[in-house]
Amino acid sequence: MAAATATPLVIAVDGPAASGKGTLARRLAAHYGLAYLDTGSLYRATALAVMLAGGDPADEAAAVHAAQALDPARFTDEQLRTPGASEAASKVAAIPAVRTALLDLQRTVTSKLPGAVLDGRDIGTVVCPDADAKLFITAAPETRAQRRHLEHAGRGEDISYEEVLADIRRRDERDSGRAVAPLVPAADAHLLDTTELGIEAAFQAALDLIEGVLRERGRSA
Ligand code: C5P
């Protein structure tokens, strides 16, 4: 449990698709008794709203309108996890005005006690540059594709490993190459490569890194 502190404890977990950041962030939130926000779901929900209205996710006006009118009830929508939604999410995410429209929502979560764990691409660099601890999770593209492929198969979706790998590479390129809030580790982020790690080992490594940072900063959790 997070102890009562004067300011919320904020942990930023960034990284590319299927790096393991979502699983780690969720577990860290449970461990410290903090709120959890999967910021990718905001971009996915925005993209999905545009698509359901028959629009093009790359259309700035439509995407900004969808971001401003975002319905949090949509965040758990099964359709958010499809490859089409992933691809469309990375398109709306490249539009600067969409990112601006989603900032307040993300910062509201981090402003409340006892704090929050957020996962995404730009949490440590843009959304929460003053986060108490920042992790940047990586893994080889092939490993990430295997994990995502298994998830799709678990939901009974018929998508080949090759398609998943191509989707991951395309999104990595778009997320890393965009002009605004690109996917890059914050200068003060701790890198964690999960290629060779199972969930338990990755969680323990993440916990060790965060505990080290909090100790250094004299911040208790
Ligand atoms: O994390 P997830 O794969 O669900 O994110 C979907 C897409 O949303 C990413 O490919 C990325 O383009 C975008 N995104 C972002 N910034 C975030 C979270 C997600 O640009 N903080």
Residues whose N, C-alpha, C, O or C-beta is under 5 A from the ligand:
A	BS01	C5P	A17 T39 G40 S41 Y43 S86 A89 S90 A93 D119 G120 R121 D122 R171 D175
